[in-house]
Structure formats: C-alpha cells, structure tokens
C-alpha cells in the first residue's frame, strides 16, 4: 500500500484544490444519496396512510446527538401541517417534487466529483511519465545495460495506464464509499439499532474474503506486468533487427519466441482478470446473503411486535442495499488498488533508482583545460572479470591519441570511462591534475564531443539534429558546421533542405550522410576534446573518404581520442596505444611501432593482405 500512498502524495502536492473539490462533491453526493432514500419514508407513509404526525414544532436539541431527531420531527411537523391544509394528494405531489430534487442534487454532485477528478487523473499520469522520462535521461548507462528496453517502455506506457485506471479511477470511490457507508449506517441506526447491529455481523466475514483476494490479485498483477515488459522487449528487438531476421530466415524462430511469451502473458492476464472480475459478483453474493438475513431478522421483529412501521422497514431495506453498494465499491477499489500497486511498484523502481554518477558536494566548476588528460593505473570491471587493468596513458592537449586492438581488448570501455558513463574502480582519470570525479559532471561533459560508429540521430529535421549540439544555434552556425562535415551539399539537395525530416534514427539517409550529420553536430558544439569511436568503420570507400576528410577538418587544433579499426586512418596520430586483454601493451608513433615489429605491425600486415 505504500505505493498507493505515494500516489496520494503526488495528488495532494500538485492537485490540492481539485482534490478538495472532489472531496466536497463526493461528501455532498453521499449526503443526498441518503436523503433521497429517506425521502421515500413520507411518500410511502402518505400512500399507506401511516404518516408520522407531529403537531408541535420541536425545540433545538441540547446536544448534537439529538439533531437527527430534531430534523426528522421538524420535517414531519411541516408535512403534517401541509396535509391538514391541502390534503394527502397535494402532500404526495409536494413530497414527490422534494424527492426528485434530492435525486437531482445527488447526481449533480456525482458528476461534479468526476468532473474535478479528470484533471487529477490525467495530470498525475502526465507527471509520472515526465518523472520517468527525466529519470531515464539522468540515470547512468550502466543502469540500462541491466534492463531490457521493452521493459522500460512497458513501465512508461502500460504500467502508467494501469495506475491511471486502477488507482486514480478508483479515487472517487475511495472517498465516496466510506462516506456513503457511514451515511447509510447512521440512517440505519436511526431507524432501528437492533436490526443494524445484527446487519453489521456480516461485515467482518466480507472483509476477510476481500483482503485474501486482494493480496492474491497483487501478486498475479506483478507477474503479468513483468511478462508484458518481456513481450514489448521482443517487439523492440524485432523492429531493430528486421533486416537480420529476413536475411537469416529467422522469422519462425522470432515468432516462436514472441508467441511463447505472449502465451505466458495471456495465462497470467487471464488469472488477473478472473480474480478481478470475481470481486463484484462475490461482493454482490455476500450482500444478497446479508440482505436475506436482514429481511428475515427484521420480519421477525415486526411479527413479534416491534414498533417499526412498514414504510420504515421498506426504506431500511433500501438503505441497507445502498449500504452494500459502497461496501462492494470498496471491494472493487481495493482489488484495483492491489492491481495498480504492482504497476506503481515497477514505476517507482525507475523513479527511485539511484543516480550513481553525481556531483560531489564540493565539485569543482571548470570551463576548459590547459595541459591534458592523465589515465593513471586504471582498473574497471563489469562483474567479476576485470575489463581494464593497470591502464596508464597521457593525452596532451591539442594532440591526437589513437587506441587500437582486437575486439574485447577494452577500447570502448576506456572510451566510456573517459566520457564518464561509468566511474573507474581502480586508479584515476585526471584533467589538469584534477580527478574528474571531483569536477562537475556537466562542466566536464561540456568539454567532450563524440562521434560513434553507429550514428545516433532523432526522428526530427536535419536542422534540429545538428542544432542539438548547441543551444539557440543560428542557421548560419548550423550551415557552417555542416560545411566542415562535408554535409551542406547533400542537405541542400534534400526535398526541404535543412528542414527535411530524416525518419526514425535517420532511416531516410544513407550511412555516410548520417555520419556526416553526427559530425556536424559535434562540430557545432565545438568541444575542446573529441572522441571518435570507429567513426568510419561501417562506411563504404567513397563515404569513408568524405567522412574522413570531415573528421580531419574537425580534428585540427583539438584534443582527439580515436578508437580505430582501420589503421590507415590513424597513422598521423601523435601516439598510438595498442590494447590487448584490458592492458596497453604497446605505445608510440606509427613509424616507431612498425619498426618495433610487434602486435601493431601484425595488425597492419593483416589489413594489408
């Protein structure tokens, strides 16, 4: 239930005024629900000629306990006078008008409660989605290496929807039902205390059944949401790998995996819906049994001489049936809360996830650097196995340093540490002698630009993709960056030039065009440090030449760390570091490493074949 209380906290913090209006409307709805049924008493009394007659206007009571009797006697005093003056037929019409008015006000306030709830329900859903998206944007990369994308998407979409419909939609019932219950209970006690105490004996039994079912529903709902996350992961993987699926004729295998998970989801969903759907009929059954018991016990009281009049007993039965409805609503709301709490738990797992990469209280603010970057005996591991050990390297300002090595040697991990996607677990990375963990993360990252092997573009225009590198960039600045990246000419040839949408992940552009837009984005940011992670390895010869030319323009007078697969692209680097097994095993210029005849020379000879 703590997740439900957190949702209530969000509601109270951001939607206090609407919450108060919902509460007031709901209380008034409960009041007029009771009043509308109590109004049947005089109506039936007139028809049955058993109307209570009060000939003296009652005095105000000395204590609040006597106030209900005062109101009832006052009403019957004026009704008695009206009957004396106008007769039973006129009185019947007047009471009927009052009854219609009571029902009108009841339904007016019912609608008002739902009217004021709507901005709460939709607003809280919006706030939760914003909170999740914001958290996704600031969580470290390591968090998502342990989570499936589809599972995260499931939390943003289906889990939020579940909270909206299971918890927020039950909010009015959670407020209304207790007031309805108490209002009807007071009216029942006022009509006949003995019969009401007998009726209350059925409530503990109903409560026990409801709580047991609610706990079971929450467990099943949590399993269902987890399986749905896996299901969406399969969809996301299928969309990302359509070409591979077709080339390798893997459609049957992919379909089989999806259908198996979908079957599992259906199985759990069936359990959840069956248990949820059981709540209402079970509540009605318990209510029906209670109703029959009341009818039997009340009938015995009347037959044994109890002064309760026929209209009182009929209204009592109507009120008790109306007492059953809020009890049933509370049952349904409790079941919905259990189901929604499972979804809320998954949502708050994201929102509450710790941001492990954050600034120290006394973090240093910087705007540039003077000398260089020192890698000092670095060590890093993802699990038990060390990926980097004893890595030391100096990267002077304004120089190009290349990292080469076979796959799995630790190059990309080292790049992630330099970008501070992860923190080192041994040694340190120093910028001008200051540990980067002691520098404000935003300031440190402001010094960095990156171009990766896989162009990361957004489903937006060319202009907006380039302008992401700089706030409030002008058209001339964007075009200048595109020219440096050898991208201006092909952009101008697009249907809408710089305002051309490029599709999902730049799907409307070729690989070389995508890469040059990525370079233009980095150029526009104009960072003093540039990291190039195999930026040309996935391109054809012509595209590689254009991109390489763009990179060389960008690298001028800049500190550059290059992770290269094609050794021909890094021969001008000031230092080439050869990595193997998470260590730097060779270091020097291209010529010096060739003359040494070690691992670098072997790589070079293999590429020359």
C-alpha positions in Angstrom: 0.0 0.0 0.0 3.0 2.4 0.4 3.0 2.9 -3.4 -0.7 3.9 -3.2 0.1 6.4 -0.5 2.9 7.8 -2.7 0.4 8.4 -5.5 -1.9 10.2 -3.0 1.1 12.3 -2.0 1.6 13.3 -5.7 -2.1 14.2 -5.9 -2.1 16.3 -2.8 1.1 18.1 -3.7 0.1 19.0 -7.2 -3.7 19.0 -7.3 -4.7 20.1 -3.8 -7.5 22.4 -5.0 -9.1 19.8 -7.3 -8.7 17.2 -4.5 -10.7 19.3 -2.1 -13.4 19.9 -4.7 -13.6 16.2 -5.4 -13.9 15.5 -1.6 -16.6 18.2 -1.1 -18.6 16.9 -4.2 -18.3 13.4 -3.0 -19.4 14.1 0.5 -22.5 16.0 -0.8 -23.2 13.1 -3.2 -23.2 10.8 -0.2 -25.4 13.1 1.8 -28.0 13.4 -0.9 -27.9 9.7 -1.6 -29.1 9.0 1.9 -31.6 12.0 1.8 -33.1 10.7 -1.4 -33.9 7.4 0.1 -35.1 8.8 3.4 -37.5 11.0 1.4 -39.3 7.8 0.5 -40.5 7.4 4.1 -43.1 10.2 4.0 -44.0 9.3 0.4 -44.8 5.7 1.4 -46.4 6.9 4.6 -48.9 9.1 2.7 -49.7 6.3 0.3 -50.1 3.7 3.1 -51.9 6.3 5.4 -49.3 5.7 8.1 -47.5 9.0 8.0 -46.0 10.1 11.3 -47.9 13.1 12.6 -46.1 15.8 14.6 -48.3 18.7 15.7 -45.8 20.7 17.7 -42.7 22.3 16.3 -39.7 20.6 18.1 -37.2 22.6 20.1 -33.5 22.8 19.2 -31.7 19.9 20.9 -29.1 20.5 23.7 -26.6 18.0 22.2 -25.6 17.0 18.6 -26.9 13.5 19.2 -30.5 14.9 19.2 -30.1 16.8 15.9 -31.2 14.0 13.6 -34.4 13.6 15.6 -34.9 17.4 15.5 -34.6 17.5 11.7 -36.9 14.5 11.2 -39.6 15.8 13.6 -39.3 19.3 12.0 -39.9 17.8 8.6 -42.9 15.8 9.7 -44.3 18.8 11.6 -44.4 20.8 8.3 -45.6 17.8 6.4 -48.4 17.3 8.9 -49.5 21.0 8.6 -49.3 20.7 4.8 -51.6 17.6 4.8 -54.0 19.4 7.1 -54.2 22.4 4.8 -54.1 20.7 1.4 -54.9 17.1 1.8 -52.9 13.9 1.1 -53.0 14.2 -2.7 -51.3 17.6 -2.6 -48.9 16.5 0.0 -48.0 13.5 -2.2 -47.1 15.8 -5.0 -45.1 18.1 -2.9 -43.1 15.2 -1.4 -42.5 13.8 -4.9 -41.1 17.1 -6.0 -38.7 17.1 -3.0 -37.7 13.5 -3.8 -36.9 14.5 -7.5 -34.9 17.4 -6.2 -32.9 15.2 -3.8 -32.1 12.8 -6.7 -31.1 15.7 -8.9 -28.7 17.1 -6.4 -27.3 13.6 -5.8 -26.5 13.1 -9.4 -25.3 16.7 -9.9 -22.6 16.2 -7.2 -21.8 12.7 -8.5 -20.9 14.3 -11.9 -19.1 17.2 -10.2 -16.8 14.7 -8.3 -15.9 13.0 -11.6 -15.5 16.4 -13.4 -12.9 17.5 -10.8 -11.2 14.1 -10.8 -10.5 14.2 -14.6 -7.6 16.8 -14.4 -6.2 14.9 -11.4 -6.2 11.5 -13.2 -4.7 12.8 -16.4 -2.4 15.3 -14.7 -0.9 12.6 -12.4 -0.3 10.3 -15.3 1.4 13.1 -17.1 3.6 13.9 -14.1 4.6 10.2 -13.6 5.5 9.9 -17.3 7.6 13.1 -17.0 9.3 11.8 -13.9 10.2 8.5 -15.6 11.5 10.2 -18.7 13.5 12.7 -16.7 15.0 9.8 -14.6 15.8 7.8 -17.8 17.7 10.8 -19.1 19.9 11.2 -16.0 20.4 7.6 -15.0 23.9 6.2 -15.8 24.4 4.0 -18.9 25.1 1.0 -16.5 21.5 1.0 -15.3 20.2 0.3 -18.8 22.8 -2.4 -19.5 20.8 -4.5 -17.0 17.3 -3.6 -18.2 15.6 -4.5 -21.4 14.4 -1.5 -23.5 11.0 -3.1 -23.9 10.6 -3.5 -20.1 11.4 0.2 -19.6 8.9 1.1 -22.3 6.3 -1.1 -20.6 6.7 0.9 -17.4 6.2 4.2 -19.2 3.2 3.1 -21.1 1.2 0.1 -19.8 2.2 0.5 -16.1 1.3 4.2 -16.1 -2.0 3.3 -17.8 -2.6 0.7 -15.1 -2.0 3.2 -12.3 -4.4 5.6 -14.0 -7.2 3.2 -14.5 -6.7 1.0 -11.4 -5.8 3.6 -8.8 -6.7 7.1 -10.0 -10.1 6.0 -11.4 -10.9 4.4 -8.1 -10.0 7.6 -6.2 -13.6 8.9 -6.2 -14.8 5.5 -4.9 -12.1 5.6 -2.2 -13.5 8.9 -1.0 -17.2 8.3 -1.8 -17.6 4.8 -0.5 -16.7 5.4 3.2 -19.0 8.5 3.4 -21.8 6.5 1.7 -21.2 3.7 4.1 -21.2 5.9 7.2 -24.1 8.0 6.0 -26.3 5.0 5.3 -25.1 3.3 8.6 -26.2 6.4 10.6 -29.6 6.4 8.9 -30.0 2.6 9.6 -29.1 3.1 13.3 -31.6 5.9 13.5 -34.4 3.7 12.0 -33.6 0.6 14.1 -30.5 0.0 16.2 -31.1 -3.7 17.0 -31.5 -4.6 13.3 -28.5 -2.6 12.3 -26.2 -4.3 14.9 -27.3 -7.7 13.5 -26.5 -6.5 10.0 -23.0 -5.4 11.0 -22.1 -9.0 11.9 -21.8 -9.8 8.2 -19.1 -7.2 7.6 -16.0 -9.0 9.2 -16.7 -12.1 7.0 -16.8 -9.9 3.9 -13.6 -8.1 4.9 -11.7 -11.3 5.4 -12.7 -12.6 1.9 -11.8 -9.3 0.3 -8.3 -9.0 1.8 -7.4 -12.5 0.9 -8.4 -12.0 -2.7 -6.7 -8.6 -2.9 -3.3 -10.0 -1.9 -3.6 -12.8 -4.4 -4.5 -10.2 -7.1 -1.5 -8.1 -6.4 0.9 -11.0 -6.8 -0.7 -12.0 -10.1 -0.7 -8.4 -11.4 3.0 -8.0 -10.7 3.8 -11.2 -12.7 1.6 -10.0 -15.5 3.3 -6.6 -15.8 6.8 -8.2 -15.8 5.8 -10.6 -18.6 4.4 -7.7 -20.6 7.8 -6.0 -20.3 9.4 -9.0 -21.8 6.8 -9.1 -24.5 7.5 -5.5 -25.5 11.2 -6.2 -25.5 10.6 -8.9 -28.1 8.7 -6.3 -30.2 11.5 -3.8 -29.8 14.1 -6.4 -30.8 12.1 -7.5 -33.8 11.8 -3.9 -35.1 15.5 -3.3 -34.6 16.6 -6.5 -36.4 14.2 -6.8 -39.3 17.0 -7.0 -41.9 18.8 -9.7 -40.0 15.6 -11.7 -39.4 14.8 -11.6 -43.2 18.4 -12.4 -44.3 18.8 -15.3 -41.9 15.2 -16.6 -42.3 14.7 -16.3 -38.6 11.1 -15.2 -38.8 9.8 -18.5 -37.5 12.2 -18.5 -34.5 11.4 -14.9 -33.6 7.7 -15.6 -34.0 8.0 -18.7 -31.8 9.8 -16.7 -29.0 7.2 -13.9 -29.2 4.2 -16.3 -29.2 5.6 -18.3 -26.2 5.9 -15.1 -24.2 2.5 -13.9 -25.4 1.0 -17.2 -24.3 2.6 -16.7 -20.9 1.2 -13.2 -20.7 -2.3 -14.4 -21.6 -2.1 -17.0 -18.9 -1.2 -14.5 -16.2 -3.6 -11.9 -17.6 -6.5 -14.5 -17.5 -5.8 -15.1 -13.8 -5.7 -11.4 -13.0 -9.0 -10.6 -14.9 -10.7 -13.6 -13.4 -9.8 -12.7 -9.9 -10.6 -9.0 -10.6 -14.0 -9.9 -12.1 -14.7 -12.2 -9.2 -14.7 -9.2 -6.8 -18.0 -7.7 -8.0 -20.1 -10.9 -8.1 -18.6 -12.1 -4.8 -19.4 -8.8 -3.2 -22.9 -9.0 -4.5 -23.4 -12.5 -3.3 -22.2 -11.6 0.2 -24.6 -8.6 0.0 -27.5 -10.7 -1.1 -26.9 -13.2 1.7 -26.8 -10.2 4.2 -30.0 -8.8 2.6 -31.9 -12.0 3.1 -30.7 -12.3 6.7 -31.8 -8.7 7.3 -35.2 -9.4 5.7 -35.6 -12.5 7.9 -34.5 -10.8 11.1 -36.4 -7.6 10.5 -39.5 -9.6 9.6 -39.3 -11.4 12.9 -39.0 -8.1 14.8 -42.1 -6.8 13.1 -44.1 -10.0 13.7 -43.0 -10.0 17.3 -44.5 -6.5 17.9 -41.6 -4.1 17.1 -43.0 -0.6 16.5 -41.2 -0.2 13.2 -43.7 0.8 10.5 -43.9 -0.9 7.1 -42.5 2.2 5.3 -39.6 2.3 7.8 -38.8 -1.3 7.1 -39.0 -0.8 3.3 -36.7 2.3 3.5 -34.4 0.3 5.8 -34.1 -2.4 3.2 -33.4 0.2 0.5 -30.8 1.9 2.7 -29.1 -1.4 3.6 -29.0 -2.3 -0.1 -27.4 1.1 -0.7 -25.0 0.3 2.2 -24.0 -2.9 0.3 -23.1 -0.9 -2.8 -20.3 1.2 -1.2 -19.1 -1.9 0.5 -19.0 -3.6 -2.9 -17.3 -0.5 -4.4 -14.7 -0.6 -1.6 -14.1 -4.3 -2.5 -13.6 -3.4 -6.2 -11.4 -0.4 -5.3 -9.3 -2.5 -3.0 -8.8 -5.1 -5.8 -8.0 -2.3 -8.2 -5.5 -0.7 -5.8 -3.7 -4.1 -5.4 -3.5 -4.5 -9.2 -2.4 -0.8 -9.6 0.1 -1.1 -6.7 2.0 -3.8 -8.7 2.3 -1.4 -11.6 3.2 1.5 -9.3 6.0 -0.5 -7.8 7.5 -1.1 -11.2 7.2 2.7 -12.0 8.9 3.7 -8.7 11.7 1.3 -9.3 12.7 3.6 -12.2 11.9 6.8 -10.4 13.7 5.7 -7.2 16.7 4.2 -9.0 19.9 5.8 -7.5 21.8 8.2 -9.8 25.3 6.7 -9.0 27.1 9.3 -11.2 26.5 12.6 -9.5 28.5 15.6 -8.4 30.2 15.7 -5.1 29.1 18.5 -2.7 32.3 20.4 -3.3 32.7 19.5 -7.0 34.9 21.9 -9.0 33.4 24.0 -11.8 35.5 24.4 -14.9 35.2 25.9 -18.4 38.2 24.5 -20.1 41.6 22.8 -19.5 45.3 23.7 -20.1 47.5 20.7 -20.2 45.9 17.3 -20.8 44.3 14.1 -19.5 46.2 11.6 -17.5 45.0 8.0 -17.2 46.6 6.7 -14.0 46.7 2.9 -13.5 43.0 2.5 -14.4 41.1 -0.6 -13.4 37.4 -1.5 -14.2 35.2 -4.5 -14.2 31.5 -5.1 -15.1 31.0 -8.2 -13.0 33.7 -10.4 -11.6 36.0 -10.2 -14.6 38.3 -7.2 -14.9 38.0 -5.5 -18.3 40.8 -3.0 -17.7 43.8 -3.3 -15.5 46.8 -1.0 -15.0 46.0 1.3 -17.9 48.2 4.4 -17.9 48.3 7.0 -20.7 48.8 10.7 -21.1 46.8 12.6 -23.6 48.3 16.1 -24.2 46.1 19.0 -25.2 45.8 19.5 -28.9 47.2 16.1 -29.8 45.6 13.0 -31.4 45.8 9.8 -29.5 44.7 6.5 -31.1 43.5 3.3 -29.4 43.7 0.1 -31.4 43.3 -3.5 -30.6 41.2 -6.6 -31.2 37.6 -6.8 -30.2 37.2 -7.2 -26.4 40.5 -5.6 -25.6 38.9 -2.8 -23.7 38.9 0.2 -26.1 35.2 1.0 -25.9 35.2 0.6 -22.1 38.1 3.0 -21.9 36.1 5.5 -24.0 33.1 5.1 -21.7 35.3 5.9 -18.7 36.7 9.0 -20.5 33.1 10.2 -21.1 32.3 9.3 -17.5 29.5 7.0 -18.4 31.0 4.8 -15.6 33.4 5.7 -12.8 36.7 3.9 -12.6 37.1 1.2 -9.9 40.8 1.5 -9.7 43.2 4.3 -10.4 42.0 7.7 -11.7 41.4 9.9 -14.7 43.0 13.3 -14.1 42.2 16.5 -16.1 45.0 19.0 -15.5 45.8 17.0 -12.4 42.3 17.0 -11.0 40.4 13.8 -10.7 37.3 14.0 -13.0 35.2 12.7 -10.1 35.9 16.0 -8.4 34.7 18.1 -11.3 31.1 19.0 -12.0 29.8 16.3 -14.4 28.0 18.9 -16.6 31.1 21.0 -16.9 33.3 18.0 -17.7 30.9 16.7 -20.3 30.7 20.2 -21.9 34.4 19.7 -22.9 33.5 16.5 -24.8 32.2 15.7 -28.2 31.7 12.2 -29.6 31.2 10.6 -32.9 30.4 6.9 -32.7 30.4 4.0 -35.2 26.6 4.0 -35.1 25.1 7.4 -35.9 22.6 8.3 -33.1 20.0 10.6 -34.7 16.5 11.6 -33.8 13.3 11.4 -35.8 13.4 15.1 -36.5 14.6 17.5 -39.1 18.2 17.8 -40.3 18.5 21.2 -38.7 17.3 20.1 -35.3 19.6 17.1 -35.3 22.6 19.3 -35.9 21.4 22.1 -33.6 21.3 19.7 -30.7 25.0 20.3 -30.3 24.4 23.9 -29.3 21.5 25.8 -27.6 20.0 28.6 -29.7 22.1 27.8 -32.7 21.6 30.1 -35.7 21.0 29.0 -39.3 24.4 30.3 -40.3 26.2 28.4 -37.5 24.4 25.1 -38.4 25.3 25.6 -42.1 28.9 26.3 -41.2 29.1 23.1 -39.1 27.6 21.2 -42.0 30.2 22.5 -44.4 33.0 21.4 -42.2 31.4 18.0 -42.1 31.0 17.8 -45.9 27.3 17.7 -45.4 26.0 21.0 -46.7 25.7 20.0 -50.3 23.7 16.8 -49.8 21.5 18.6 -47.2 20.7 21.3 -49.7 19.7 18.7 -52.3 17.1 17.2 -49.9 13.4 18.0 -50.6 13.1 20.5 -47.8 16.8 21.2 -47.2 17.7 21.6 -43.6 14.0 21.3 -42.6 13.8 17.8 -44.1 12.6 15.1 -41.6 15.2 12.3 -41.6 12.9 9.5 -40.2 13.4 7.1 -37.3 17.1 7.0 -36.4 17.9 8.8 -39.8 16.4 6.0 -41.8 15.8 8.3 -44.8 19.6 9.0 -45.2 22.5 6.8 -46.2 25.1 5.6 -43.7 27.6 8.2 -44.8 25.0 11.0 -44.7 24.0 10.0 -41.2 27.6 10.0 -40.0 28.3 13.4 -41.5 25.3 14.9 -39.7 26.7 13.4 -36.5 30.0 15.1 -37.2 28.3 18.4 -38.0 26.5 18.1 -34.6 29.9 17.6 -32.9 31.5 20.5 -34.9 28.7 22.9 -33.8 29.2 22.1 -30.2 32.9 22.9 -30.8 34.3 20.9 -27.8 38.0 21.0 -27.0 38.1 17.2 -26.6 36.7 14.9 -29.3 36.3 11.2 -29.0 35.9 9.2 -32.3 34.7 5.6 -31.7 35.4 3.8 -35.0 33.6 6.6 -36.8 34.3 5.3 -40.3 34.4 1.5 -39.9 30.8 0.9 -41.2 31.1 3.0 -44.3 31.9 2.3 -47.9 35.1 3.6 -49.5 33.6 6.8 -51.0 31.6 7.7 -47.9 34.7 6.9 -45.7 36.8 9.3 -47.7 34.2 12.1 -47.3 33.8 11.4 -43.6 37.5 11.1 -43.0 38.1 14.4 -44.7 35.4 15.9 -42.5 37.0 14.4 -39.4 40.4 15.7 -40.2 38.9 19.2 -40.5 37.3 18.8 -37.2 40.4 17.4 -35.5 42.5 20.4 -36.3 43.8 22.2 -33.1 41.7 19.8 -30.9 42.4 17.1 -28.4 41.2 13.9 -30.1 41.0 10.3 -28.8 40.4 7.9 -31.8 39.3 4.3 -31.4 40.1 2.9 -34.8 39.6 -0.4 -36.6 41.2 0.7 -39.9 44.8 1.5 -39.1 45.2 3.6 -42.2 43.1 6.3 -40.6 45.3 6.9 -37.5 48.8 6.9 -38.9 49.2 10.6 -38.2 48.3 10.3 -34.5 50.8 11.6 -32.0 50.6 8.4 -30.0 49.1 5.1 -30.8 48.2 2.8 -27.9 47.8 -0.9 -28.6 45.4 -2.7 -26.2 45.2 -6.4 -25.5 43.4 -8.1 -22.7 42.4 -4.9 -21.0 46.0 -3.5 -20.9 48.1 -1.2 -23.0 50.8 -3.5 -24.4 52.4 -1.1 -27.0 52.6 2.7 -27.3 54.3 5.0 -29.7 54.0 6.7 -33.2 53.0 4.7 -36.2 56.6 4.6 -37.5 58.0 3.5 -34.2 55.5 0.7 -33.7 56.1 -0.5 -37.3 59.8 -0.6 -36.7 59.3 -2.5 -33.4 57.5 -5.3 -35.3 55.1 -6.2 -32.5 51.4 -6.6 -32.3 50.6 -3.3 -34.1 52.8 -4.4 -37.1 50.9 -7.7 -37.2 47.6 -5.9 -37.3 48.9 -3.7 -40.1 50.1 -6.6 -42.1 46.8 -8.4 -41.7 44.9 -5.4 -43.1 47.3 -5.0 -46.0 46.5 -8.6 -47.2 
